[in-house]
Amino acid sequence: MCCGILSSYTNYPIEANRGTGACVNNELKRYWMRPGLFCLTVIAVDQIAKVAVWRALGPNEGTSMPLLGDWLRLTLVRNTGVAFGLFQGFPQIFTLTSILISIGAVIFYRFQLPHNQPWVQASIGLIVGGAIGNIIDRIRLGFVIDFVHVTWFPGIFNVADSAITIGVGMLAGYLLLMGDSEQRNAPVDDALLGELLSRDPRGGGRR
């Protein structure tokens, strides 16, 4: 743990390097492992589903087949807009904005959200995983493959869109119910990590 590392910290560079490495490992395990697992799972499921749908229905857009009666179908759509088929015809712009939003979400998660909470970690993993899933399509194909067609719903979407929507809903619900109380009570490891990194290994003091 960072506390133990800091208490035994000496002026020698090798000890500083060990301490920094341990704190970084702790950071990855505590705050990034769960979001990373959710993110990778969403990407894998999304891409596998798109490949399967493309093989079954492609390449002709609009090809459809019933899945559950009349209300749920698989319908192939080439989406050059955003989620649910909105704002068609600007693939390059939405590729760039999706990348920027994903980066912004990760930064916001780490520095503004209660990132030690499993619910928040799961929600950010779903959001970023969904965004990356659609980014892969835009870069690889020039469009996003949509296929989930709920006949009473005004739009066709995919697994990535669903993950983003669920993640945003989870995060919004958490913030509405909990506010920033958990952020104020976050573990002190962040402060300890900053203290360690601010020290000068050569002199033992702050940089």
Summary of the structure (lengths in Angstrom):
residues: 207
radius of gyration: 21.9
end to end distance: 22.9
largest distance: 72.9
contacts: 622
relative contact order: 0.18
helix: 64%
strand: 12%
